[in-house]
Each structure stands twice: as C-alpha cells, then as structure tokens.
Amino acid sequence: MTADQQPFPPIRLLSSQPIPVTGENGVDLRSERVREFLQASNLAPNTQKAYRIELERFIGWSNKAWINVAPRDLAQFKHYLKHQCQTKQGQPLSPAAINQALTALKSFYKWFQQAGYMSLSDVLPTAAVQFEKLGEPLPRHLSSEQMEVIFQTVTGDEDIDRRDRALLAVLTHGLRLEFRLIGKEKQPNPTVWLLNGHVASIMIDHD
C-alpha cells in the first residue's frame, strides 16, 4: 500500500441472530410493544380490548420478535386462524373474526413502523396478507314501532293503498290462504291479516 492510498474501512458484519423477545428482566418485549401501541392509539375501549386479544393470540402462536416476522409468517398465521382456531363453542372462526385479527396486526405494524421500531423503507409483513371475503349481510328486522309507522302510511281506501298493504303482508308474513266453503267447492279467502290488526285484500285469479 502506497502512502497516498487510504485503507479500506473495516467491514461490519450484521448479526444473523434473531432479536430476543424478552428483556433482561424477563418481560416479553412483544407485549410491551402492544401496550405502547394501545396507549398511543385513540381506539375505543372495546376496540382496544379486541386488538389486545388478537395481538396476544399472535404472540402465543409465534416465537419471533415483531421485527423478525416475515410475510410468510402472516400467511401461515391466517391459515392457522382459518383451520385450527375455534370459538368457545367449538366452531371455526368466521371470516369477520379472521379479518378482525388481521386488522389488529395491520394497525399494529403501521404504528410499529411509524414509532421507529423498523425502517420506513421496509415493507410491512402485513402488506401482502388479504382479508377474507364476507358474505352478503343479513337483512335487519324492523321493530314493531317501525312497522306501525309504515302501516300508517297505507291506511287509505285507494287501490294503491290496498296493493301496498298486500305487498307488506307478503313481505312481513308471507302469503297464507284461508279456504271457505262456497257451494260444493272450497275457494280461497282473499283476506290477508297483517301485523297489528291491519288488513289487506288480494284478488286471486282462478283462471
């Protein structure tokens, strides 16, 4: 090496050892990060409780520090939720329950990165995991008070009012025909009884 040549800087080897999950006092650092996350959030109390349960579920499933979790770990965790986790009643988790767990993890890792525990240039391990598809929401039932308000709007004697009452009858109770004896044959009674004593008439074509 000549006098005008500069020596190469020393090479610093990065450790391949995983970051420990417990501190010197034996406290699980992963749970500490969860506590910090919930304290920093403005989530509603019930949401905080649900997120804590889901994040602790992940901690119980994984032996990795948060920074060492990879996208494939999240894919495996989702598979675990779908095929191995059960409710208290012994039923598989619903898609909505699985999505709640994934939402908690996505929200946590977004904070984890913004809090400086991982580089802003790093891809979050939750970036590739997809939510479960949800089925069509079930219809919600109207209360008796709401039904009464609807019926009060169709109490007239016009044909359109009778038609609307008949449609409400079918929608609320289905169509049930009562037969009455006319001559030697039974004919359907066109009267349909509605909720709260309201009545509508349906003309039935026998042809």
SULKA-V628545 format. One record per pair of residues at least 24 apart in sequence whose C-alpha atoms are under 6 Angstrom apart, sorted by the first residue. I is the first residue (numbers start at 1). J is the second residue. Records with the same first field share a line. If there is no record, write none. Layout:
I = J, J
This chain:
21 = 65
51 = 104
54 = 101
70 = 125
71 = 125
95 = 132
99 = 131
162 = 200
165 = 200
166 = 200
169 = 194
